[in-house]
Amino acid sequence: MKDTQCGYCMRGELLDKFGIYICDLEVSSLILFREQSKKGRCIVAYKDHVSEIVDISEEERNKFFADVTRVAKAIHKVFAPDKLNYGMYGDTGCHLHVHLCPKYKGGDEWGGTFTMNPQKTYLSDDEYREMIEKIKEAL
C-alpha cells in the first residue's frame, strides 16, 4: 500500500526535500536525513504506508525493529555517538518510521530532545555520498 503524497512511499522529489534514499532493508528503507547537525542522522521507514506500529503483525514488527537495530549498529560504528536517540513521530506524515539521531556530549541539544528540523547543517553532494558509503559498508 502506497500513498502518492508520501515521500517515504514515492521517494523522488517528495523524499528529496528532507532525505536521501540509501537502500532497502528487510522490511524498510534507510534514508539519510539531509539536515546533518547531528552527524549520521538517519530514518528507517517501513515498506508500506501504515500509520502505527500496531498496524503491522508481530512478525513484521520484529523485522522492522531488527532493521532499526542494524542501522543503529552501523551509526555507532561509523560515527561513534555518545548516545543514539530514537524518535517515532508522524503526526502529519502518518507513515511508520523511526528517526535515529546521534547525540554527542558537549554538542548542541545534549541532554534534551532533538529538534525535528533544525535547518542548520547541510552538506555537499560529495559529503553525503561519502557518509552513505560508510553507512552501507557498516551495514
N, C-alpha and C positions, 0 to 999 in steps of 0.2 A: 504494500500500500504506500503510495507516494502522494505528497501534497505539492502542487505546482507552484505554490507561493513560498515554499520552504527551501532555504539554502542547503540544508543537510540532505534533503531528498533530491533536489535538482542540480546541485553543485553549480558550475558555471558562474555567471555574474552575481547571482544571489549569494553564493558562498564566498566569492572573491572579495566582497565588501568587508568581511571580517576574518576570513581564514583561508588557508591554503591546504588543499587535499594532499595527504601524504600517501596513504594506502588503505586497502581494506584489511580488516582483521577477521576473526571467525564470524562474528555476528554484528560487526560495527565498522565504522570508518574512523580513521585517525586524521585529525586536522590540526595544523599548526595555527595557533591564534596569531593574527597579523600584528596586533599590538603586543610588543615584547618587553614591557617594563619589568615583567617577571620572566627572566630568560628561561626559555624552554616551555612556556605555557602552551598546552595543547587541549584539544577537545576530543573525546571519544563519543561518537554519535551512533545510536542504534540504527540498524539497517532499514527498519521500517518506520513509518510515521505513526508512532504511538506517543501518547502524552505522558503516561505514568509507568513507573516500574511495575505496578500491579497489573498493567495491561498485557504483560507477556508471561509465558509459562515459567515455572520454576527452572526448568532446563535452560531456557533462553536467558533467564536472569543470571544463572550460574555462568553461562558462556559470556554474557555481557561483562560481568564483573571480572571474569578471567581476562578479557580484553583490556579492561581498565587496569588491572594489576600488571599485565605485560607492559603496558605503556608506562606505568608508574616506575617500574624497574628500569626501563630504558632511560627515563628522565633522570632518575637518580644516578645511573651510570654515566650519562653524558654531561649533566650539568651540576651534579653534586649539591643539590639544595640542602639547606638545614632542615627544611620541612616542606612537605608537599600538601597543599590544601586541595580539597575536593569539593566542587560545587555542583549541585544539581538544581538548576533553576528551570526556566522555560515558561514563565508567566505569559509571555506574548508569543513565543515561537512554538510552544507545545509539542516539541519533538524531543523524545528522551535522549539526553546527552549529559555528559559529565565534563566539567572544566577541571583540568589538572593544573594547578597553579603553584609553581615552585616559589618558595619564600626563602630569603637569605637574611641571616642575622645582621643587624645594622642597616638593612635596606629599608626602603620606604614600606610602610604598612606592616612591618614586623610586629607581631603581637596582636594584630587585628584582622578583620575580614578583608579579603582582597577586593579592590574596586572592579566592578564588572567591565567597564570600558573606559579606562583612564585616558586614552588618546595621547599618550606621552611619547612612546618609543616605537618607531617604525624602522625597518631595516632595508638594505638594498636587496635586489633580487639575488645577487651572489651570496649575501649573508643568509638569506632564507634558504637557498639551495644547500649551503654548507650545513646548516642546522638540520635540515631534512635528511641529508645523507648520514649524518652522525646518528640521528634517531633511528633510521632504518637499519643501520649496522648494529645498533644495540638491541633491536627487537629480536 
